[in-house]
Amino acid sequence: MTRGRPYNRPIATVQKLATKLHSSIFRATDGKIGGTLAGGPVLLLVTTGRKTGQRRTTPLLYLMDGDRYVIVASNGGAPKDPVWWLNLKANPEATVEVGDRTLRVRAEAASPEEKARLWPGLVKMYGGYEGYQRKTDRTIPVVILHPMGT
C-alpha cells in the first residue's frame, strides 16, 4: 500500500497558482525575491510537457555539486513522482533560471552512489526531505542537471 495524501483538487489548484506567482515574482526581480525558500536557494526549472509540448515552470530548491545543479523529485512525499520529473524523463533537456541567468541543462537521475553522497547535503539544506521519504513507499529520486553548451 502506498502512503501519502489522496489527490485533492483544491489544494492542487492553490499549488499551481502559488507556483505561477512565485515564478512571476522571481522573474520580475531576477531572483532577488523568491530566490530562496526555507533557507535554501531556488531555481526555476523549465521543462517541456510530455503530453502537451508546452513549457512548464517549477520553482525548486537546489544544491550545487561542482557546476551541476542537484534537485529532489520529492513531490512533498506524495505517492507519485512530480510531473516535472516525468517530463524530464521523457525529454531530459530543459532550462534553469538562477537569479538573472538562464542555462540549458540535461537531466539525469543520480546513481545510488551519487544519491548516497548528495542526500546528506540536501537534507542539511532542507530537512523536510527526510520526512517526505518517510511518508512514501517510493524511492525519492535525486536529479542532476548538467549545464550544456550555449
C-alpha positions, 0 to 999 in steps of 0.5 A: 500500500502506498502512503501519502495524501489522496489527490485533492483538487483544491489544494492542487489548484492553490499549488499551481497558482502559488507556483505561477506567482512565485515564478512571476515574482522571481522573474520580475526581480531576477531572483532577488525575491523568491530566490530562496525558500526555507533557507535554501536557494531556488531555481526555476526549472523549465521543462517541456510537457510530455503530453502537451509540448508546452513549457512548464515552470517549477520553482525548486530548491537546489544544491550545487555539486561542482557546476551541476545543479542537484534537485529532489523529485520529492513531490512533498512525499506524495505517492507519485513522482512530480510531473516535472520529473516525468517530463524530464524523463521523457525529454531530459533537456530543459532550462534553469533560471538562477537569479538573472541567468538562464542555462540549458541543462540535461537531466539525469537521475543520480546513481545510488552512489551519487544519491548516497553522497548528495542526500546528506547535503540536501537534507542539511539544506532542507530537512523536510526531505527526510520526512517526505521519504518517510511518508512514501513507499517510493524511492525519492529520486535525486536529479542532476542537471548538467549545464550544456553548451550555449 
